[in-house]
């Protein structure tokens, strides 16, 4: 991956690494103050959060991680690429950096990973912001994702032809004009060969479509424990045209957290942070600036 690539000007951040037992865990750490911890999904990386980092690092400590196998983190070929491992890695980072009063922002698989960390360290979190995500056994699996799970063929397609990250550049957005050549290049830069696409394939394989899948139990237990976070101010932000984490996922979170706020962008897709960037910034800024007690008091009853 060329360090001089044109997309680098969109991601002008210093790299930080946490040494885990089997790999280096990359993260962005910009600014100071109350932390905003951003957790990406598949097939993105911390590049997904670049605008929020740039917009908020003047007032907050903005931290965006790359899961092992993703972004600028190491991509070991013999690694336990499962949900619980990603949660454990994030918890280790939180402990090592001694993060407190965390404002958690999550998207896609980042929801299960980030909320898993919040359940493991509930006393360290101040607010939750969810973007088109899930943290429960999936109620469905779209056909185009099922195709990437076909034994043998699916992983081979994902790793040989980048048949997950590359199609997402058009399938996950409703605003193609925002996906300039540099933005597109940035999204797929870490996934530039068979070796480097391992996590992209493993995330797909980790979707539990049966109760016998190891990750099913992790998600089921997580869903049962999510109500314990209901005392926190929670903002749900959704792109209504997402074909993966559809509106029923938002509604499921609203059932779990009846007092959570929800903002729906009817014209946006799965990559809602890209599609609605200019609208999300003031919404997020207002939410973060409220005192937690006031934010909770203003939630609808």
C-alpha positions as CSV (number, residue, x, y, z in Angstrom):
1,X,0.0,0.0,0.0
2,X,1.7,3.2,-1.2
3,X,2.2,5.8,1.5
4,X,2.2,8.5,-1.2
5,X,-1.2,7.5,-2.5
6,X,-3.5,10.4,-3.3
7,X,-6.1,9.3,-0.8
8,X,-3.6,10.0,2.0
9,X,-4.5,13.7,2.0
10,X,-8.0,12.7,3.1
11,X,-6.5,10.8,6.0
12,X,-3.8,13.0,7.4
13,X,-3.5,11.3,10.8
14,X,-0.6,9.9,12.7
15,X,-0.5,6.2,13.2
16,X,-0.5,4.6,16.6
17,X,-0.1,0.9,17.4
18,X,-1.0,-1.3,20.4
19,X,1.1,-4.5,20.6
20,X,-1.3,-7.4,21.1
21,X,0.0,-11.0,21.6
22,X,-0.4,-12.0,17.9
23,X,-0.5,-8.7,15.9
24,X,-0.2,-4.9,16.0
25,X,-3.5,-3.1,16.5
26,X,-3.6,0.3,14.6
27,X,-5.5,3.3,15.7
28,X,-5.9,7.0,15.1
29,X,-5.5,9.2,18.2
30,X,-6.0,12.9,17.5
31,X,-6.8,15.8,19.8
32,X,-7.5,15.9,23.6
33,X,-10.4,16.0,25.9
34,X,-13.3,13.6,26.4
35,X,-12.7,10.6,24.1
36,X,-14.8,9.8,21.1
37,X,-14.1,6.1,20.3
38,X,-15.1,5.1,16.7
39,X,-15.4,1.4,15.8
40,X,-15.8,0.4,12.1
41,X,-17.3,-2.6,10.5
42,X,-16.7,-4.7,7.4
43,X,-15.3,-3.9,4.8
44,X,-14.3,-0.5,6.0
45,X,-11.6,0.7,8.4
46,X,-10.8,3.9,10.3
47,X,-10.9,5.8,7.0
48,X,-14.7,5.6,7.4
49,X,-14.5,8.0,10.4
50,X,-12.0,10.5,8.9
51,X,-14.4,13.4,8.6
52,X,-15.6,13.0,12.2
53,X,-12.0,12.9,13.4
54,X,-11.2,16.1,11.5
55,X,-14.4,17.8,12.6
56,X,-14.1,17.0,16.3
57,X,-10.4,16.7,17.2
58,X,-10.3,20.3,18.2
59,X,-12.5,19.6,21.2
60,X,-12.3,15.9,21.8
61,X,-9.8,13.1,21.8
62,X,-10.8,11.2,18.7
63,X,-9.8,7.6,18.5
64,X,-10.6,5.4,15.6
65,X,-9.4,1.7,15.6
66,X,-8.6,-0.7,12.8
67,X,-9.6,-4.3,13.8
68,X,-6.9,-6.9,13.3
69,X,-6.9,-7.8,9.6
70,X,-8.3,-4.4,8.7
71,X,-7.0,-1.0,7.7
72,X,-3.4,-0.4,8.9
73,X,-3.4,-3.1,11.5
74,X,-1.5,-6.3,10.9
75,X,-3.2,-9.0,8.9
76,X,-2.1,-12.4,10.3
77,X,-3.2,-15.4,8.2
78,X,-3.5,-17.7,11.2
79,X,-5.7,-15.7,13.6
80,X,-9.0,-16.1,15.5
81,X,-11.0,-13.6,13.5
82,X,-14.2,-13.9,15.5
83,X,-16.5,-11.4,17.2
84,X,-15.3,-12.2,20.8
85,X,-11.7,-11.7,19.8
86,X,-12.4,-8.3,18.2
87,X,-14.2,-7.3,21.4
88,X,-11.4,-8.4,23.6
89,X,-8.9,-6.4,21.5
90,X,-11.0,-3.3,21.9
91,X,-11.3,-3.8,25.6
92,X,-7.5,-4.1,25.8
93,X,-7.1,-0.8,24.0
94,X,-9.6,0.9,26.3
95,X,-7.7,-0.4,29.4
96,X,-4.3,0.4,28.0
97,X,-5.2,4.0,27.1
98,X,-7.3,4.2,30.3
99,X,-10.2,5.7,28.4
100,X,-13.0,7.1,30.6
101,X,-16.3,8.9,29.8
102,X,-16.2,7.4,26.4
103,X,-18.5,8.6,23.6
104,X,-18.9,5.5,21.5
105,X,-19.6,5.7,17.8
106,X,-20.2,2.4,16.0
107,X,-21.2,1.2,12.5
108,X,-21.9,-2.2,10.9
109,X,-19.9,-5.0,12.8
110,X,-18.5,-2.2,15.0
111,X,-21.9,-2.2,16.8
112,X,-21.4,-5.7,18.2
113,X,-17.7,-5.1,18.8
114,X,-18.2,-1.6,20.4
115,X,-21.2,-2.5,22.5
116,X,-19.5,-5.7,23.5
117,X,-16.7,-3.6,24.9
118,X,-19.3,-1.3,26.6
119,X,-20.9,-4.3,28.3
120,X,-17.5,-5.4,29.5
121,X,-16.5,-2.0,30.8
122,X,-19.8,-0.2,31.4
123,X,-18.4,2.3,34.0
124,X,-16.1,3.8,31.3
125,X,-18.8,4.9,28.8
126,X,-20.8,8.1,28.7
127,X,-22.8,8.0,25.5
128,X,-23.7,5.7,22.6
129,X,-24.1,6.6,19.0
130,X,-25.1,3.9,16.6
131,X,-25.0,4.1,12.8
132,X,-26.7,1.3,10.7
133,X,-25.6,-1.6,12.8
134,X,-26.7,-4.6,14.9
135,X,-25.8,-6.3,18.1
136,X,-28.0,-9.3,18.1
137,X,-28.3,-12.6,16.1
138,X,-29.0,-11.4,12.6
139,X,-32.7,-11.5,11.7
140,X,-31.8,-12.1,8.0
141,X,-28.8,-12.3,5.7
142,X,-29.1,-10.6,2.3
143,X,-28.5,-12.8,-0.8
144,X,-25.5,-10.9,-1.9
145,X,-23.8,-11.5,1.4
146,X,-24.8,-15.2,1.4
147,X,-23.1,-15.5,-2.0
148,X,-19.8,-14.5,-0.3
149,X,-20.3,-17.3,2.3
150,X,-20.6,-20.2,-0.2
151,X,-18.0,-22.7,1.0
152,X,-14.8,-22.4,-0.9
153,X,-16.1,-20.2,-3.7
154,X,-17.2,-17.3,-1.5
155,X,-14.0,-16.6,0.4
156,X,-12.0,-17.2,-2.8
157,X,-14.0,-14.5,-4.6
158,X,-13.7,-12.1,-1.7
159,X,-9.9,-12.6,-1.4
160,X,-9.1,-12.9,-5.1
161,X,-11.3,-10.3,-6.6
162,X,-12.0,-8.1,-3.6
163,X,-15.7,-9.1,-4.1
164,X,-16.8,-7.5,-0.9
165,X,-15.0,-4.2,-0.4
166,X,-15.1,-3.1,-4.0
167,X,-18.8,-3.7,-4.7
168,X,-19.6,-1.9,-1.4
169,X,-18.2,1.3,-3.0
170,X,-21.4,1.5,-5.0
171,X,-23.8,-0.8,-3.1
172,X,-23.4,0.8,0.3
173,X,-24.0,4.4,-0.7
174,X,-26.9,6.4,-2.1
175,X,-24.6,9.4,-2.9
176,X,-22.2,8.2,-5.5
177,X,-21.0,11.7,-6.2
178,X,-19.3,11.7,-2.7
179,X,-17.3,8.6,-3.7
180,X,-14.6,10.5,-5.7
181,X,-11.6,8.5,-7.0
182,X,-9.6,9.4,-3.9
183,X,-12.3,8.3,-1.5
184,X,-12.8,5.0,-3.4
185,X,-9.1,4.4,-3.4
186,X,-8.9,5.1,0.3
187,X,-11.6,2.5,1.2
188,X,-9.9,-0.3,-0.7
189,X,-6.2,0.7,-0.2
190,X,-5.6,-1.8,2.7
191,X,-7.3,-4.6,0.8
192,X,-5.0,-4.6,-2.2
193,X,-4.1,-8.3,-2.4
194,X,-5.3,-11.8,-1.5
195,X,-3.2,-11.8,1.8
196,X,-4.6,-8.5,2.9
197,X,-8.3,-9.4,2.4
198,X,-8.4,-12.1,5.0
199,X,-10.5,-10.3,7.6
200,X,-12.9,-9.1,4.9
201,X,-13.7,-12.8,4.2
202,X,-13.6,-13.9,7.8
203,X,-16.1,-11.2,9.0
204,X,-18.5,-12.6,6.4
205,X,-17.9,-16.1,7.6
206,X,-18.5,-15.0,11.2
207,X,-22.1,-14.0,10.6
208,X,-24.0,-16.7,12.6
209,X,-26.9,-18.1,10.5
210,X,-27.6,-20.9,12.9
211,X,-27.6,-21.4,16.7
212,X,-24.7,-23.8,16.4
213,X,-22.3,-21.0,15.1
214,X,-19.9,-19.9,17.9
215,X,-20.8,-16.2,17.4
216,X,-24.5,-16.8,17.8
217,X,-24.2,-17.3,21.5
218,X,-22.1,-14.2,21.9
219,X,-24.7,-12.0,20.1
220,X,-27.6,-13.6,21.9
221,X,-26.0,-12.9,25.3
222,X,-25.2,-9.4,24.2
223,X,-28.8,-8.7,23.1
224,X,-30.0,-9.9,26.5
225,X,-27.6,-7.5,28.3
226,X,-28.1,-4.4,26.2
227,X,-30.9,-3.1,28.4
228,X,-28.3,-2.6,31.1
229,X,-26.9,0.3,29.0
230,X,-30.3,2.1,28.8
231,X,-29.3,4.7,31.4
232,X,-26.9,6.2,29.0
233,X,-27.8,8.9,26.4
234,X,-28.2,7.0,23.1
235,X,-28.5,8.4,19.6
236,X,-29.5,6.1,16.7
237,X,-28.6,7.4,13.2
238,X,-29.9,5.4,10.2
239,X,-29.7,5.5,6.5
240,X,-33.1,4.3,5.5
241,X,-32.0,2.8,2.2
242,X,-29.5,0.4,3.7
243,X,-30.3,-3.1,2.3
244,X,-28.2,-4.8,5.0
245,X,-28.9,-3.2,8.3
246,X,-32.4,-2.4,7.4
247,X,-34.9,-0.3,9.3
248,X,-36.0,-3.3,11.3
249,X,-32.6,-3.3,12.9
250,X,-33.2,0.3,14.1
251,X,-36.7,-0.7,15.3
252,X,-35.1,-3.6,17.2
253,X,-32.8,-1.2,19.0
254,X,-35.7,1.1,19.8
255,X,-37.5,-1.9,21.4
256,X,-34.4,-2.6,23.5
257,X,-33.9,1.1,24.4
258,X,-37.3,2.8,24.2
259,X,-35.9,6.2,25.3
260,X,-33.2,6.3,22.7
261,X,-33.3,9.2,20.1
262,X,-33.5,8.3,16.5
263,X,-32.6,10.3,13.4
264,X,-33.4,8.7,10.0
265,X,-32.0,9.9,6.7
266,X,-34.5,8.7,4.1
267,X,-32.1,9.4,1.2
268,X,-29.0,7.6,2.7
269,X,-27.6,4.1,2.5
270,X,-25.4,1.8,4.6
271,X,-22.4,4.2,4.5
272,X,-24.6,6.8,6.2
273,X,-21.6,8.6,7.7
274,X,-20.4,9.3,4.1
275,X,-23.9,10.0,2.7
276,X,-25.0,12.4,5.4
277,X,-21.7,13.8,6.7
278,X,-22.7,17.4,6.6
279,X,-25.9,16.7,8.4
280,X,-24.4,14.4,11.0
281,X,-21.8,16.8,12.3
282,X,-24.2,19.4,13.9
283,X,-26.5,16.6,15.2
284,X,-23.5,14.8,16.8
285,X,-22.0,18.0,18.1
286,X,-25.2,19.0,19.9
287,X,-25.6,15.5,21.3
288,X,-22.1,15.4,22.7
289,X,-22.2,18.8,24.2
290,X,-25.3,18.2,26.3
291,X,-24.7,17.2,29.9
292,X,-25.4,13.5,30.2
293,X,-28.2,14.1,32.8
294,X,-29.8,16.7,30.6
295,X,-29.6,14.5,27.5
296,X,-31.2,11.6,29.4
297,X,-33.9,13.9,30.7
298,X,-34.8,15.1,27.2
299,X,-35.2,11.6,25.8
300,X,-38.8,10.8,24.9
301,X,-40.7,8.7,27.5
